[in-house]
C-alpha cells in the first residue's frame, strides 16, 4: 500500500473510531450497518488493509460495547454480524 493511500486509510479509520467514541446508540448502529454493507465480502487481509492495520482497534470497541450493553442490545443481529465480520475474516 502506498504512503498516500495508507495515510488516507488511517485518516478514514481514525475518523470512524472518533465517531464511534462520541456517538450515540443510533450513531453506533449506523456505523455497524455501514461496516457490514462495506465489508461483508472482504477477506481478513482486505479488511486489515481497509482499516490500515487497525481492525483490532475497532474489535476492541465492539467487545467493550457488548460488555457494557449486552443486556440492553435491541440491535443484536447488527452487532453480531459486525463482530462476525471482524473476527471471522
NORHUUR-V476882 format. One record per pair of residues at least 4 apart in sequence whose C-alpha atoms are under 8 Angstrom apart, sorted by the first residue. I is the first residue (numbers start at 0). GAP is how many residues later the second one is. D is the distance in Angstrom with one decimal. If there is no record, write none. Layout:
{{I:GAP:D} {I:GAP:D}}
//
This chain:
{{0:4:6.4} {0:5:6.1} {0:48:8.0} {1:4:5.9} {2:4:6.1} {3:4:6.2} {4:4:6.2} {5:4:6.2} {5:46:6.4} {6:4:6.1} {7:4:6.2} {8:4:6.2} {8:40:8.0} {8:41:6.4} {8:42:6.4} {8:43:5.5} {9:4:6.0} {9:41:7.0} {9:42:5.4} {10:4:6.1} {11:4:6.3} {12:4:6.1} {12:38:5.8} {12:39:7.3} {12:41:7.7} {13:4:6.1} {14:4:6.1} {15:4:6.2} {15:15:7.9} {16:4:6.1} {16:41:7.0} {17:4:6.2} {18:4:5.5} {18:8:7.9} {19:7:7.3} {19:8:5.8} {19:11:7.3} {22:4:5.2} {22:5:6.0} {23:4:6.2} {24:4:6.1} {25:4:6.3} {26:4:6.2} {27:4:6.2} {28:4:6.2} {28:46:7.5} {28:49:7.3} {28:50:7.7} {29:4:6.1} {30:4:6.0} {31:4:6.2} {31:46:6.5} {31:47:6.7} {31:50:6.1} {32:4:6.2} {32:45:6.5} {32:49:7.8} {33:4:6.1} {34:4:5.8} {34:5:7.8} {34:47:6.8} {35:4:5.3} {35:45:6.9} {35:46:5.8} {35:49:7.4} {38:8:7.0} {38:46:7.3} {39:45:6.3} {41:4:5.7} {41:5:6.0} {41:47:7.4} {42:4:6.1} {42:46:5.3} {43:4:6.2} {43:44:7.7} {43:45:4.1} {44:4:6.1} {44:44:7.9} {45:4:6.1} {46:4:6.1} {46:8:7.2} {46:39:8.0} {46:42:7.6} {47:4:5.9} {47:5:4.7} {47:6:6.7} {47:7:5.8} {48:4:5.9} {50:4:5.4} {53:4:7.1} {54:4:6.3} {54:31:7.3} {55:4:6.0} {56:4:6.5} {57:4:6.3} {58:4:6.2} {58:24:7.2} {58:27:6.5} {58:28:7.8} {59:4:6.1} {60:4:6.0} {61:4:6.2} {61:17:7.9} {61:21:6.9} {62:4:6.2} {63:4:6.3} {64:4:5.9} {64:5:7.7} {65:4:5.0} {68:4:6.0} {74:4:6.4} {75:4:5.8} {76:4:6.1} {77:4:6.3} {78:4:6.2} {79:4:6.0} {80:4:6.2} {81:4:6.3} {82:4:6.1} {83:4:5.5} {83:5:7.9} {84:4:5.9}}
//
